[in-house]
Amino acid sequence: MIDLSTQLAPLQQWLDKLEKRERQLVIGGGIALLLMLFYGLLWEPIFSAQETQKTRYQSQQQLLVWMQENAAKINALQAGAGGSNASRFKNQSVSSLTERSALSMGVKKQISKLESTKKGVKVNFKQVDFDRLVFWLNDLQQKYNIQASSIKIEPQQAPGAVDARITLQRND
C-alpha cells in the first residue's frame, strides 16, 4: 500500500520554504482550483444532463397527451374516409378506377393489357415492381373497394420485377 505521507513530503517541504502569506495564497488557490474542478467536471454536467432529460421527458409527455387526444379524431376520419370514398366512386367503372389508381401509384406504364369484363377488369403487367404492385392493390381496396379475385405472378430476371395477371372486381 502506498504511504500518502511519504508521497506528500516533497510538497510539504516546498510549502514550508514559502513565506506565510505565499503559503496562504497557494493553499487558497489550490482550494479554489479544486472547487472549480469539482463544479466543472462533476456538478455542472450532472445537473445539465438532468435538466436536458427533464425537458425531453416533458416534451414527450406533451406529445403523448396530444396523440391520445387526437387518436379518436384520426380514427373517425379514417373510418369516414374509407366508407365515403367507396360510395363516392360506386358509379364509376372498375376499369377507370383501376387506371386512375395505377397512374397515381406509378404502375400504369407497366400495364400491357387492360380488359373489361362483366364483373370487373383483367389487368396484365410486364416487368412491374412487386412492392409497387402490392401497394397498388392495397390502394384499390382502401379507396375504391376493389379487390383481386385472382392473381397469377411470375418472377422475372430483374430483382423485384414480376409479370402479373390480375382479375379485379368491386366488393359490393
C-alpha positions in Angstrom: 0.0 0.0 0.0 1.2 3.5 -0.8 2.0 5.7 2.2 0.4 9.1 1.5 2.7 11.0 3.9 5.8 9.9 2.0 4.3 10.9 -1.3 3.3 14.4 0.0 6.6 15.0 1.8 8.2 17.0 -1.1 5.1 19.2 -1.3 5.2 19.8 2.5 8.8 20.8 2.3 8.2 23.2 -0.6 5.3 24.8 1.3 7.4 25.1 4.5 10.0 27.1 2.5 7.4 29.7 1.4 6.6 32.8 3.5 3.3 32.7 5.5 1.5 35.0 3.0 2.6 33.0 0.0 1.7 29.7 1.7 -1.9 31.1 2.4 -2.1 32.2 -1.2 -1.1 28.8 -2.6 -3.4 26.9 -0.3 -6.3 29.3 -1.1 -5.6 29.0 -4.8 -5.4 25.2 -4.5 -8.8 25.1 -2.7 -10.3 27.4 -5.3 -8.9 25.2 -8.1 -10.3 22.1 -6.5 -13.8 23.7 -6.2 -13.7 24.8 -9.8 -12.7 21.4 -11.0 -15.4 19.8 -8.9 -18.0 22.2 -10.3 -16.8 21.9 -13.9 -16.2 18.2 -14.1 -18.9 16.8 -11.8 -21.6 19.2 -10.6 -22.5 21.2 -13.8 -22.5 18.2 -16.2 -24.7 16.1 -14.0 -27.3 18.8 -13.4 -27.2 19.9 -17.0 -27.9 16.4 -18.2 -30.7 16.1 -15.6 -32.3 19.3 -17.0 -32.0 18.1 -20.5 -33.7 14.8 -19.6 -36.4 16.6 -17.7 -37.1 18.8 -20.7 -37.1 15.9 -23.1 -39.5 13.9 -20.8 -41.9 16.8 -20.5 -42.0 17.3 -24.3 -42.6 13.5 -24.7 -45.4 13.7 -22.2 -47.0 16.6 -24.1 -46.7 14.7 -27.4 -48.3 11.6 -25.8 -51.2 13.7 -24.5 -51.7 15.3 -27.9 -51.6 11.9 -29.6 -54.2 10.5 -27.2 -56.5 13.5 -27.6 -56.3 13.2 -31.4 -56.4 9.5 -31.8 -60.2 9.3 -31.7 -60.4 12.1 -34.3 -58.0 10.4 -36.6 -59.8 7.0 -36.3 -63.1 8.7 -37.0 -61.7 10.4 -40.1 -60.1 7.2 -41.4 -63.3 5.3 -40.9 -65.3 8.1 -42.6 -62.9 8.4 -45.5 -63.0 4.7 -46.3 -66.7 4.5 -46.4 -67.3 7.8 -48.2 -64.7 7.0 -50.9 -66.2 3.7 -51.8 -69.7 5.1 -52.1 -68.4 8.2 -53.9 -66.8 6.0 -56.6 -69.6 3.4 -56.8 -71.0 4.8 -60.1 -67.6 4.8 -61.8 -66.4 1.8 -63.8 -63.9 -0.6 -62.3 -61.6 -0.1 -65.3 -61.5 3.7 -64.9 -60.8 3.4 -61.2 -58.1 0.8 -61.9 -56.4 3.1 -64.4 -56.6 6.1 -62.0 -55.1 4.2 -59.2 -52.4 2.7 -61.4 -51.4 6.2 -62.6 -51.3 7.5 -59.0 -49.3 4.5 -57.7 -46.8 4.6 -60.6 -47.6 1.2 -62.2 -49.6 2.4 -65.2 -46.6 2.2 -67.6 -46.2 -1.5 -66.8 -49.8 -2.4 -67.8 -49.6 -4.4 -71.0 -53.3 -5.2 -71.3 -56.5 -3.9 -69.6 -59.7 -5.8 -70.5 -63.1 -5.1 -69.1 -65.4 -8.0 -68.1 -69.0 -8.2 -66.8 -67.9 -8.3 -63.2 -64.7 -6.2 -63.3 -61.4 -6.0 -65.2 -58.4 -8.2 -66.2 -55.1 -6.5 -66.0 -51.8 -7.8 -67.3 -48.5 -6.3 -66.1 -45.0 -6.7 -67.6 -41.8 -6.1 -65.5 -43.7 -4.4 -62.7 -42.0 -3.9 -59.3 -43.6 -6.3 -56.9 -43.7 -3.9 -54.0 -45.4 -1.2 -56.1 -47.9 -3.8 -57.3 -48.8 -4.8 -53.7 -49.2 -1.1 -52.7 -51.4 -0.6 -55.8 -53.7 -3.5 -54.8 -53.9 -2.1 -51.3 -54.8 1.4 -52.8 -57.6 -0.2 -54.9 -59.0 -1.9 -51.8 -58.8 1.1 -49.5 -60.0 3.8 -51.8 -62.4 2.1 -54.2 -63.4 -1.2 -52.5 -61.9 -3.1 -55.5 -60.3 -6.5 -54.7 -58.3 -9.0 -56.7 -60.4 -12.2 -57.3 -57.5 -14.0 -59.0 -53.8 -13.3 -59.3 -51.0 -15.0 -61.2 -47.5 -13.7 -60.6 -44.3 -14.8 -62.4 -40.9 -13.7 -61.2 -38.6 -12.1 -63.7 -34.8 -11.8 -64.1 -34.6 -8.2 -62.7 -34.6 -8.2 -58.9 -38.1 -7.4 -57.5 -39.7 -7.4 -61.0 -42.6 -9.6 -61.9 -45.2 -10.3 -64.6 -48.7 -10.5 -63.3 -52.2 -11.3 -64.5 -54.8 -10.0 -62.1 -58.6 -10.1 -62.2 -60.2 -7.3 -60.2 -63.8 -6.8 -59.1 -65.7 -4.5 -56.9 -66.8 -5.7 -53.5 -70.4 -4.8 -53.1 
